[in-house]
Amino acid sequence: MISSIKRVLIGKPLKSTELGEQKLNKAKALAILSSDALSSVAYGPEQILIVLATLGVLAYWYSLPIALGVLILLVALILSYRQIIFAYPHGGGAYVVSKSNLGINSGLIAGGSLLVDYILTVAVSVSAGTDAITSAFPALHPFNVEIAVIFVVLLTILNLRGVTESASILAYPVYLFVLALFILIAVSIYHIVTGQATPALHTEMGTPVAGVSLFILLKAFASGCSALTGVEAISNAIPNFKDPAPKNAAKTLLMMGGLLAVLFTGIVFLAYFYGISPSAEVTVVSQIAEETFGRNFMYFFIQGTTALILILAANTGYSAFPLLAVNLAKDKFIPRMFLARGDRLGYSNGIIILGAASIILIFAFQAQTEHLIPLYAVGVFIPFTLSQTGMIVKWIKEKPQGWVPKLIINSIGAIISFIVTMMFFITKFEQVWSIFIFLPIIIFAFHRIRKHYRDVGDQLRFTNHHELKAINGNVMIVPVAGMTRVVENSLNYAKAFSPDQLYAVYVSFDREDEKAFEEKWKKWQPDVRLVTLHSQYRSVIHPLMKFIDIVEHKASESNYQVTVIIPQFIPKKTWHNILHNQSGILIRSSLLFRRNVVVSTVPYHLKK
């Protein structure tokens, strides 16, 4: 039944030879890997206005020079990550660049930040999409958390179906969103040019504003830079592109940068011209659309596509998180299970863990986007800064042909990214302080995991110094609860190995019962030695463990192996298990971590 449900939800398994068919062309890659960056225009401009609103509506004209600063950083990041794509064509992005040029710990800071950031990507994107829906339908506002969780579950299932299938479905909403915003910007500019829009809605450029300071402007700039999250995703996901992967990835990155620049600039300008103020209930894009079209079909079309791309922007996390996890797992910093491909050739373990972690975050923050965005943005600007710095070190060390312009680009990107990161820490410390706790914990965990894998490798590797002792024989112990076919099946199995060193162990709670059982046993299994143990406290485990300890001590002196055979019957239906005592599971759990005891379960399958 479970396999049937899995087949319906995820689809039939794909052969390993079909991996090449799961690669993305530029059109699909632009949709699936740029949705996070493109969707951020729906809340990036709003973050600028939220900071400027503390000075009053007169300060909104500052959003235009701030937007120009964001565009300069965008150009630096796009050019830099284009260089990273060609310098590191196997993917990995900031993690690989930082590790290669700045050292392991810098790489782990970048990798750990991005892992958390992709979880936040899903949580923020879905929460923001839910906000867009509830802006159009206020009656749904109390159900923000439930709606967000449902969308995460649907996106997780969709991504488990494979890269190309999810890209095919997600491409339409992304391009519809781009079309909708182009229409919104074009129609609004037409209204402005033809005089249909009221110019009195905004303040003039250069209007003096009381209380304005460099600190507030930098804070607004840092907040607006949240629109740049997701720019690095393409450099992480180069292996998902069709060949030639680096060239296709670079072209896709340039297309994404161009679209992001136009849409972000357009929304900031229209928000300024219309004098839009940020609201907790209605998004900036919603207010611009209502100002331009009124509450007609186009308004709901824009709101619908905005909600869709905000939700589907989470797919950037689903695309990049598993691939980043693969790079970390290859270096043995996280569990190897992240290297395993699922039925549909995607890294399903990474996809499932990402979805589960995002749901936890949505519940923790009650799907409130404004509380998630600062942590989300600082989580990506740390890798931005490290990757730019890593590329600076690379150019200075290697000095390839034409390295000076590349060095200048990376230097500009590194300086601006560092300033933005510092502004987040200074101005939003109460919202991002947790990064100072979880990053050291994550890095410590990375090193502990790698140490474990090294220790395991040392112990499993063949060397002349660690020779295993020869086993002279086997002592078999069979815990028995009665005289049944299940016990008989286990005894027959044990006899095939060591009939002279076989003990059946019965734990009794009553002396009378003990004697009766011994008499019956002599008639039923006269050739099997029975050991009866009396338990005063009605515990099977404690006396059994003491007996095994004694046998193990004696066996070790003669190089004998102790094997405990656990009889277990398997009901025909799974739910029947709850009707029976699971003493076999308890015994197995108690013995599992004993060094010199082998535990074996002999199943007996019931027919009805």
N, C-alpha and C positions, 0 to 999 in steps of 0.2 A: 504493500500500500504506500509506504513512504517513498519507494523508488518511483512509483507511478506519479505521485504528487510532484516529486523532483523533476521528472521528465516533462510534465505539463508546464511547470514554472520556468525551468531552465532550458529545456530542450534536450534532444538526444546528444550523447557524447560525440565529440569530434576526434578523428584520428590525428596522431602526432604529425603525420605528413601534410595535414591541412593547415599547419601553422602559417604558411606563407599567405594563405587566403585571408588571414585575420589581420593583415597589415592595412593601414589607412592611407587613402589618397589625400591630396591637399585640401579638397573641399570638405571631406568628412573630418579631417584632423583639425581644421580651423574651427569647426562647430564644436567638437568634443573637447578640445584642449584650450580654446579661447573663450569658452562660455563664462568662465570665472572672471577673467579680465574685462570682457565686454559687459557683463552684468553689473560690474562695479560702478558703471556710470549712473546706475539707478540710485546708488546711495553715496558715492564719493562726493559729488557736488553738495549733497545735503549735509555731509559732515563738515564741510567748509562753512556753510551758512549757520550751522548750530553753534560754532565757535564765535562767528562774527555777530550773531544775534545778541550776545552778551553786551555788545556795545550799542545796540539799537539798529534800526533799519537803515540809518544813514551810512553804516559801515559796509553795506552789502556790495558797494562798488569795488571794494578790495578783493572780492572773489575773482575778478578778472586778472589782475597781476598775479594773484596766487595760482590761478589756473595755468598761467604762462609758465610759472616755476615748475608746476607739476609736469607740463609738457616737455620742458627741458630735461627733467629727470627721466621721463618716459623715453625720449630719444636716446639718452645715454644708456639706459638699461637695454633697449632693443638692440642697439649696436653692439653692446657688450655681450649679451647672450647669443647674438649671432656669431661672435668670435668664439664663444664657448662651445657652440654646436660643432664648429669645424675643428676646434682644438681637442674636444672630447666627444667624438662621434658615437660612442657607445652609450651615451646618456649618463645620468647621475647628477648633472647640473652642479649646483652649489656644493653639494657634498663631495663629489669627486674633485672639483677644482680646489676646494679648501684643503682637503686631505692631501692632495698631491703637492700643493705649494706652500701651505701654512702649517702642516703637521696633522697628526691623527686627531688630537683634541679639537682643533679648529674645524676639521671635517665633521666630527661628531656633534659639535655645537650647531653647525649648519644642518646636518642631517636630522638631528633631534628636533630642531626648531621647525623644519619643514614637515616632519611626520606629524607633529602637533598641529602645525598650521593647516595641513590638509584635512585633519579632523575638524578644525575650526571652519575650514572652507565649506564643508558639508553643512555644519550647524548654522553658520551665518547665512549661507545662500538659501537654504530651505526656510530659515526664520524670516529672512527678508522677503522671499517669495510669498510666504504666508501673510506678511504685513501688507503686501500689495493686494492680495485677495481680500483681506479684511478691510482695506481702505475703500474698495469698491462695494463691499457687502459688510457694513459695520455690525450686522447681527451675528456674524461669525467670530467677532473679536474674542469672546470668552473661550473659544476652542482653538486658539493659536497653537498650543503645545500638541494637542491631539492631531491636528491637521499636519503639522510639521513632521511628526513621527511617522504618519502614514506615508508621506512623500519619501522619507528616508528608506522605509521598507521597500517601496516600489522601485526606487532607484537602485537599491542593492540587488534586488531580483533581476532588474534589467541588465545590470553590469555583469551579473553571473552568467548571463546568456552569451557573453562574448563581446569583444571590442567592436567588430564590424556591425553586429546587429544593433548594439546600443547606439553606435554612431549614426547608423541609417535612420533610426527613430528620432534621435535628438537633433539632427541637422536641421529639420524643418522648423521647430520652434526658435532655434537660434537665428536662422536667417529671416524668419518672420519678425523677430524682435528688431533686428538691424533695419529691416524695411520699415517697420512701424516708427522707429525713432527718426529715420531719414525723412519720412513723410511729415512727422511732427515738426522737425527742425525746418524743413523746406517750407511748409505751410505757414509756420510762425514767422519766418523771415519774410515771406511774401506779404503777410499782414503788416509787418513792420515797415517794409519798403513802400507799400501802397497806402500807408497811413491809417490802416484799419485798427491798429493797436494803439492804445493810449500811452504816450511817452511819459506822462506825469506819474506813472506807477513806480518809477525808479529815481534814485538820486543821481546827480551828475557826477562824472568821474572827477576826482580831485576834491570833492566836498570835504571840508574839515570835519573830523570826528573826535569828540572829546573822549579822552581815556585810551586812545589807541596807542599801542606800544609794539616794539619789535617782538617781544615775547608772545603777545597774542597773535600777531601775524604769522610767526613761526609755528605756533600751535595750530592755527587754521591750515597752514601749509602741510604740516604733518598729518592732520586729519584728512585733508584732501588726497594725500598720497595713498590712502586706503583704496583709491581707484586703480592703483597699479598692482594690486595683489593678483597673482595668477600669471604674471608676465613670464616667470621662470618655468612654468609647467612644460612648455614645449621642449626646453633643453633637457628636462628629466625624462621625457617620453620619446626620445629619438628612435629607440627600437620598435616603436609602434608604427613607424612610417614605412611606406613602400620604398624600395630602392630607386634611385640613390637616396638613402634616408637623410643624410646631413643636408643635402641641397634642398630636398622637399621641406625639411623642418625649418631651414633658414627662410625660405620663401613664405612659409606659413606664418612665421614669426613677424616678418615685415608686413604681411597683410593684416595681421592682428593689430600691430602697432598703429598702422594707418587708420583702421576702423576705430580703434579706441581713442585716438587723438581727435578725430572729427566728432564723434559722439559726445565725448567728455566736454570739449570746447563748446559745442552747440548747447548742451544742457546748462552749463554754467552761464553762458551768455543769456539764454532765455530766462533763466531763474532771476538774473540781475535785471533784465529789461522789464519783466512783469512784476518785479518787486516781491517775489515769492518769499515767504517766511517759513522756516521748517516747523512741522507740526508732528505731534506724537501720533495723531490719528490718520493723517493724510500725507502721503509722500510728496516730495517735490515734483517728480515726474507726473504724478496724478494731478497736481495743481496746474502745472503747465498745460497738460492735455485738456483739462477742463476749461482753462482760460482760452485755449486756441479753438477747440471744437464744441465746447459745452458737453453736456452729458448725453451724447448720441452714440451711434455705432462706433465711430472712430475712437472715442474716449475709451469705451470698453475693449476695443481691439488693442489699443496701446496698453491698457492696464492688464489685459489677459496675457499678451505676449511678454510684458515685463515680469508678471508673476511667473510665467513659465520659464523664462531664462534665468530668473533669480533662483528658482528651484533647481533647474537643470545645470546651473553653474556648479552645483555640487559635483557634477560629473567630472570636472577637472580634477577634483580630489580623488575620485574613483579611478581615474586614468593614471595619475602621477604617483599616488601613495603606494600602490603595489610595486611599481617599478623602482621607486626609491628604496622600498623595503627589500627588494631583490638585491640591490647593490650593497645594502648594509648586511644582509644575510650572507652574501658571498664572502664578505670580509669577516663573518662570524661575530658580528656585533648584536644581532637579533636572531631569534630562533630560525632554524633551517626550514621550518614549515612554510615560510614565506617564499621559498624557492619552488614550491610544488605548484604545478599547473592543474587546474580543475578539469572537469569533463569538457568544458567549452574552450579549453586552452588558455583561459585567463588565470591570473594568480588569485584564485578564489579565496584563499585564507586571508590575504590582505584586504580584499573587498569586504568580506564578512566582518572582520575586526574593525575596519573603518566605519562601517554602518553602525555597529553596536556602540562604539565609542562616541559617535556623533549623537546617537539617541540619548546617551547618558548626559552629554553636554546640554542638549536641548531641554531636558528635564531640569538640570542643575540651574540653568539660566532662564528657565521659563520662556524660551524662544524669543527673548528680548534682544534684538539685533544691536542696539546701541551699547549694551554691556559686553557683547562679544567682539565687535569690530576692533576696538583698540588692541586687545590681546591678539586678535587675528592679524592685524597689520604689523605689529611689532615682531610677531613670529616670522613674518616673511622678510622684513627689512634687515633683520640680523643676517640671514643667509645672503641677501643682496649685498650687504657691506662686505661680508667675508669673501664672497665669490669675486667681487670687483677687486678687492685687495689681493686675492690669490692670483688673479690674472696680471696685476701689476708686477708681482714677484716673478711670475712666469716670463713676462716680456723682458724684465731687467736681467734675469738669469740667462735666458736663451738668446736674446737679441736677434730674432729672425729678420728677414728682409721686410722692410716697411713696419717695423715694430713701434716707432715713435708715435704715429697717429693713434695706434691701438692703445698705447700706454696713456696718452692724453684722454682718450674716451673713457678708459677704465678708471683713471684718476678722478675725473669729474664725477662719474657714477659713484665711486667709493666715498668721496667727500660728501656729496649730497645725501647719499643713503645713510652715512654715519650721522649727519646732522638730524635727519628725520628720526632715526632710531633714538638719538639722545633726547629729542623733543618729546617723543612718546614717553620715555622714561621720566622726564622732568614734569611734563604737563598732565600726564594721565597715570601717575604712579599708583594711585589707589585702585586702578583697573588692571594694571599690568604687573604689579609687584609679584604675582605668583610665578612669573617666568624665572625669577631669581631662585625659586625653590625647586620647580620641576625640572629645569634644565640640568642643574648639578645631579639631581636624582637620576635623570635619564642617562647622563654620561657615565655615572657610576655603574648603572645597570648594564650599559653597553660593555664596559670593561670587565665586569663580573661574568657576563655571558661569554665573552671571548676567552677569558681565563678558563672557564669551565670546558669549553670546546678544546682548548689546548691540553688541559689536564686529561680529558677523555682520550684525545689522540695519543698522548704519551703512554697511557696505560694500555691502549689497544694495539699499539704498534709492536711488531715483532722485533725484539732485540735479543742479543746474547745474554743480557743481564737479568732478564725476567723470564725464566723458564718455568712453565707450569708443572706441578707435581703430577706424576702418574696416579690414576685412580685404581686401587686394587680391587675394589668391589663396591656394592651398593647396598645400603640399608633402606628398606622400604617401610614406611609407616602409613597405615590407612586408618584415619579416624572413622569410626562407624557409629551410627545412631540406632541401628537395629539390624535385623536379618531380612534384607529385601533384595530384589533383583538389581537395584542400583548398586548396593554394596557388593553383590556377587560379581557384577560386571567389572568393578574396580579391582577386586581381588584377583580375578582371572588375568587382568592386565598386568598387575604387579607380579604374579607368579611367573609370567613369561620372562621377567627380568632377573629376579633373585628369589627363588622359592625358599632358600635356606635362611635368608636374612629379611624375613617378612613379619611385621608386627601389625596386628589389628588392635586399635586402641579404642576402648569404650569408657566414656565418662558417665558415672552414675551419681544420682543424688540421693539414692536410698539403698541401704545395705541389702534388704530383702530382694529388691529388684536386681542388684548386682549378682547375687548368688544364682538367681533364676536364669539370668542372661548367660552366665558362664556355663551352666549345665546344658542349655539349649545349643550354645556355640560348639561344645565338644561333639555333639551329634551332627551338627550342620557342617562345620569346617574343622574336622579333627587335625588336619595337617597345617593349619594356620595358627600361629601362636597368638593368643589373646591376652592383652594387658588391660586390666580394669583399673580405673582411677576413680577414687571417691572425691567428690566436690562438696565441701560443707557449705559453700556460699552460692550453689546453683550456677556456677560459672563453668562453661565448657573450655573456654580459651585458656584460663590461667593454669589449670593442672596439665592440660595438653602441652602448653609451651614449656613447662618445667620438665616434662618427660622428654620432649624433643631436645632440650638443652643437655640433658644427661646423655642421651644417645649420641648427640653431635660431638660431645667432648670425648667419648670413648672411640667414636668412629674416626676422629681426626688423628688419633694416635696410630691408627693402622692404615691411614690414607684411604679410608672408606668415604664414599659420598652418601649423604643422607637425602632421601627423596620422600616427600610427603605427597601421597596420592589422595586427592579429595574427590569422593563420590558426589555426583550432582545430577539430578534429573532435570530435564528441560521440558517444561509444559508445551503443549501444542500451540497454545495461544499466549501471547506476551502478557496480557493482563492477568493471567493465572498466577504469575510470579508473586503478586502482592498477597496471595492467599497462603503463602508458605513461608516458613522461617528461612532466612538467608544465612544460616550458620556457616555454610561453605565459603561464602564471600568474606565473612568475618575472619575465618581461619586463614584464608589466602592473604587478606590484607595484613594480618599480624605477622605472617611469615615472609612477606615479599622482600623486606629489607634486611633479612638475615643473610650474611655472607655465604655460609657454607651449607645452605639448605636449598634444594631444588623443589619447587612446588609445581605439581601437575594436576590438572583437573580432568577427570574421565567422565564425559557426559553420557547420560542415558536418556534417550528421547522418548517421551510418552506419545502414544498414538491418538489419544482422545482426551 
